Amino acid sequence: MTESSPQARVKIAVVSLGCSKNLVDTEVMLGHLTGSGCEVVDDPESADWILVNTCSFLTEAVAESLDRIVELAAIKKKWPDKRLIVAGCMVSRFGEELKVEVPEIDALVAPSSLEQVVFAVTGKDIVPSASQTFSTRLISFPAHRAYLKIGEGCSNHCAYCMIPLIRGEFVSRPLSSIVDEARWLVGQGVKEITLVAQDTGRYGLDKGGGDLPELIRSVLDLDGDYWLRALYIHPTRVSGHLLEALSSDERVCRYMDVPFQHVSPSVLRRMGRGSAPDPRRVLEMVRKQLPGAFFRTTLMTGFPGETGEDFQALLRFVREAQINHLGVFAYSREEGTPADGLTAQVNPETARERLGLLMEEQNRVSRALLREMVGLKLEVLVEGADDEGAFGRHRGQAPEVDGVVRLNRSCAPGSRVMARIVGSGDYDLMGEII
């Protein structure tokens, strides 16, 4: 009698598109798959199954996701034994229509049922652990930082936004589950935890108890030398209570990410954000109660009905507010949203021109603010190296969306070094390790 050879592990290649929340979903699916005996590989051509996690927040994101699906489907055409799974927001938005558009798709996995990826691949259901309160993830590179999703969906119903249609109303995760996952992340060696959701400031409000400040303090009860930051806080949720929590521990990054979208009251009303406070008052509150905080916001131009006067008010705000980090988007008309039916749609070319003018102004603001930092000594979390050399981030720079600190020599990714800032550019700083 001869021994049977061990069964080969199923190989999975993954493509993750979209935002940080989507990345967390990808990591959860990979955690489910590796926990079920699958092996993750980099090259789709060497995989048995190809998983693409999609984004469909904007028309451009839909096009990018569909192009990537078609590209991966071509691999399956070449090797018919391979299987293709599509997950994420496009599944919620288009459902079975995707299989009609791309017949090579073998399975669809919605964001609300990520565990179904295991059944799609192995034909077996996941047996949940009675003692584990969160889904173990396969942390992406770089492994020294991680996003921690604290809720799903959005209840703001802004007129331009697809998220409530795709992801549903905001639902907070249980506090114990989040703290347990944070404890696990610290145990894995994560040096920076970034709290994310579509509206982190709404945390706990749907449950009638607990809130984001309580969550922050609960995470900070964990021992460990890590940075903690929170992204995507709606302007209406910025309060003295929150700012007090953000200033309560040196491990919390003094960093506020508050998407204003616009400053014109009439535009904000049409956006469905008429209850939001004046952005200038929010900035004043933050700078008074959280001195030294770095501020990030996002703005939208070209929303239906935005006049030249509205745009000039927005441009003036960018010039005067002196915000550290800014993202600007041109309005994208999305079918099914309330804004789709609004009259006075702005010419897309006009919106793109306005976007360019806003970013030109922000470029000047950023250059001036960074020049003022030359000579400072800052703690820098080393990210790694690219074609321009070693780089990292100080506490006022969030991962992936802000500038970086260019370093004069390499250090191990995930290490923290003190650097003297010796130069600055449009969005990056140059530092010499002390």
N, C-alpha and C positions, 0 to 999 in steps of 0.2 A: 504494500500500500504506500502510495506517495502522498506527501503532504500537499494540500492545495496552496497555491500562491496567494498571498494577501491581495484583496481587491484593491485596484488602483483608486486613488482618491480623485474625486471629481474636481476639475480645475475650473476656476472662475476668474474671468477678467472683468474689471469694472471701469466704467466711465461715469464720473459724477459731475453734473452741470449745475449751475445756479448758485444760490446763496449759501451762507454758513449753516442755516437751518437744514437745507437739503444735504449738506455734507454730513451732518449728524445722522440723518436718516440713512445715508449710504453706509456710514460706519456701523450703524445698528444692524442693517441687513448683512453686512460682511461678518459681524459678530455672530449672528444667527447661523450663517452658512459655515463658518470655520468651526463653530461649536457642534455642528452636525457632521463634521469630518471632511469638509471641502477644503481645497487649497486655493489660495489667491495667487494669480500670476499676473505679470505686467502686460504681456503681449496677447491681444485678443486672438491672434492666429494660432497660439499654442493652447488656447482654452477650450474646454468642452462646452461651457456656457458663457455667454457674454451678457453682462448686466449694465444697462445704462439708466441712470437716475436723472430725470429730465426736469426742466423748468419751463413754465408757460406763463410767467407773470406779465410779460410784454410780448408784443408781436415779434420783436427781434429775437427774444428768447425762444419762442415757438419755432421760428425758422432755424435757429442754431440747433435746437434739440432734434428737429426733424431731419436736418442735414446729417447729424451725427448718427441717428438711427439708420438712415439709408446707407451711410458709409459702412456701418457695422453689418447691415443686412447683406451687403455685397460680399463680405467675408463668408457669410453663411451660404450664399449662392455658390461660392468657390468650393466650400467644404460643407456639403449638405447635412452631415452628421452633427454639426454644431447647433446649439440652441441659443435663442435670443430672447432676453427678458427686458421689457420696458417698465420702468417704475417712475413714481414721482408725480409732479403736478399735471403733466400732460395726460396721464391716466385719469386723473380726477376731472380734467376739463373736457377730454374727448372720448374717453372710454373705448368701446369696441370699434369706434371709427378708425382708430390707429391701425387695427389689424386689416381693415379694408384698404387703407392707404399703403400699408407695408405688410403684405401677406407673410413675409418671413418671420414676423413676430410670433413667438411660441407662447408667451405668457405675459400677463399684465399684473402689476402689483401696485395697489393704491397706497398713498401715504398713511391712510388709516389702518392698514393691515400689513405692515412691513413683514411680520412673521410668515406671511404666506409665500415669501420668496423661498423658504425651505421646502414647502410642499411642492412648489413649482419645479424645483430641482431634484428632490429626492423622493417625492411622493409620500413623505411622512410629515405628520404634524409635530410641532414643537410641544414638548411636555414642559409646562411652566414650573419653575421652582417655587415651592411654597415659602421659601425663606428669602428669596431675592426680590427686591422691590423695583429693580430697573433692569433694562436690557444691556448686557455686556457688549461693548462696542469694540471694533478693531480700529484703534486710533490711527489716523492718517499721519503721513509725514508732513511736518516735523513732529515727532512724538512728544516734544517738551511743552506743547501748548494744545489746548482743546477747547472747543465750544461746548457749552452745557445748556441744552434746550430746556426751558422752564415751563413752556406752554405751547399750545398748538392753536392755529386759527387766529382770526381777528374779528372783533366786534365793532370796529370803528366805522365801517361802511363808507369810506371815502368814495366820492363819486367816480373817480378814475380807476379804482383798484379792483383787481380780480380775486384777491386773496380770500375774502369771505365766501365767494362762489366756489373756489377751488378747495380751500382748507376748512371752511365752516367757521362757526363762532369760536371765540377764544375760550379755551379750556385750560385751566391751570393744572400742572402736575402736582401730586401730593408733595408736601414739604419734605416728608421723610424720604421719599424716593429721590428727590434732588440732592439732599444732604448725603444720602448713602452713595449716590453716584459721584458726588464731589470727593467724598472720602476715598472712593476707589481710584479716581483720577490722580489724587495726590499720592496714593500708594503706588501708582504706575510711574511715578516720577514726573508728572506734569507740573511745570513751573508757572503756567499762566492759565487761569480758568476764565473764560469769557461767557457771561450769561447772555443767552439770546432767546428771542421769541419774536413774533410779529409786533408785539407791544409789551415789552417786559414790564413797563410800569403798571399794567393792568393785573399783574400777578396777584392772585388771591381774591380779587374783587368779585369774580364769578362764583366763588365759594362762600362768600359772606363772612370770611374770617382770614386773618393773615394778610400780608402785603409784601411788596418788594423789600422795604427796609427790614422787615422781620426775616425774610429769606436771606438777605445779605448777612445779617448778624448770625443767623444759624450756620451758614457756611463758614463764617469766620471763627466759630467755636471750634472748628477742626484745627488740630495742630498742623504745622507745616510752614515751610518758607516758600510761599507762592504769591503771585499777583492775582488779583481779582478785579474784573471790570464788568460793566453791564452796558449793552448796546440797545438801541432802538427804544428810547423812552419817549412816549408821546408828550407834547408840550403840556397838556392838561394834567399830567401825572408828576410834573416837577414840583416838589414841595419842600418846605423846610425839614419835614420828617425824613424825607429821602436824602436830602443833602447832609443831614446829621449822620445818617447811617454811612454814607460814603466817606465821611471824614472821621469815622470812629476807629480806624485801624490803618496803620501804615502800609498794610498789604493791599489795601484798596487803591487802585489807580485813580488819581484825580483827573477823571476824564468823563465828559458828558457827551452822549450821542443823542441829540434831540432833533428829529426831522421836522423843520418848520414848514417846508413846502412852498410857502409864499408869505408875503407881508401885507399885501393888499387885503383889507377886510372884505371887499366885494368878491375878490377871487376866492378867498378862503370860504366864504359862504357858499359859493357855487361848488366848491370842492367838497362840501359837507363837513368842513372843519371850522365853522363859524364860532363854535364855543371855545376854540383854542385861545389862550392868552396872547397878548402882544409879544412877539419874539424879543423885543427890546427889554420888556419887563422880566422875561425868563432869563435872559443873559445877565441882567443886573442882579437878579436874585442869586444866580449861580456864582457870579464873581464876588459877591459880597459874602456869601455863606460858605463857599468852597474856594478860597483864594488860591490862585496858582493853577486852577483847573484848566485843562485843555478842552476845547469845545469843537465838536463836529456837528454839522447839520447837512441836510439835503434840501435842495430847492427844485421846483419844477417851473419851467417856463413854457409858454404856448398853450396853457389851458384855455378851453373855450371861453371867449369873452375877455381875455386878457388884453387890455388896451395898451397903447404906447405909454400912457401915464402910469399904468400899473407896473409895466416893465421897468420904467425909470425909477420907480419907488424900490423895486427889487434890486436894481443895480446900485442905487444909493445905499441900501442896507448892506450889501456886500462890502462896499467901500468903507462904511462907517463902523460896522459891527466888529471888524477885526477878528474874525473867526479863524481858528487855527486850521481846520480841515473842512473842506466843502466838496460835496458831490452835487452836480447839476444834471437834471434830466429834461429832455424835451418831451412834452406830453405825447403819449401814444394812445391813439383812439382804439379802445378795446371793445369788441362786440359783447353785449350783455351787461356792460356797466352803465350806471345812470348817466355818466358824462357822454356816452356814445350818442344819446339823443338830444344833447344840448345844441342850440343854435350858436351862431357866431364862432364856428370852428376857426382856429388860427391856422393860416397857411403853414404847412410843415417846414417849408424853407425859412419862413420868418422865425419859427421856433428854433430852428437850428442856428440861425444867425444870432438870436438872442442868447442862446446857450454859449456860443463862442465868446460873446462880449462879457458875459458873467464870469467865465473862466479866465479871460484875460485880466479882469479886475482882481479876481481871487489870486491869480499868479503874482500880481504886484503886492497884494496883502501878505501872502505867504512868504515871499522873499524878504519883506521888511521884518516880519515877526521872527523869522529864522535868523536873520542877521543879529537881532538882539540877543540871541542865545549863545553867540560865539563868546568863549571864555568860561562858560558854565561847566561844572563837573556833574555828569549824569550817570546814573546806573543804567546799564544797557543789557538787555536780554539778547544773547547772541542767537541769530537765526540760522546762519550758515554762510555760504558764499555763492556768488554767481559770476558772470563774465567780468563784472567790475570789481570783484574782490569780496572780502568779508563784510558782513553787515549785521545789524541788529536793530532793536527798537528800544526807545526809552518809554517810560510809563505813559507819556502823552501821545503815543502812537499805537493805534490799534492794529492787529494783524490784518494784512492783505489790502486794506483800504487806505491807509495813510502812508506818509513817507517813511524813510528809514534813516538810521545812522550808519554811514559808511565808515568802517574801521580800518586802521592802518596795518593790522595784522590779524591772522586767523586765530580763532579760539574754538573750543568744542561747542557745537550747537547745544543750546539749553543752559550753558553757563552764563553767569552774570558778571560783568566787568564794570569797573569805573572808567569813564572816558572823559577827557577834556575836549570840548567842542572847539575845533580850530578853523572851521569853515562852514559855509552854507550855500545852498543852491536854491532852486525854485521850490522844491518840496522836501529835499533831503538835507541832512546835516553830515559833516565830516568830523570824526572823532579820533583822538589818539588815546590808546589804552594807557592808563596810568599804572 
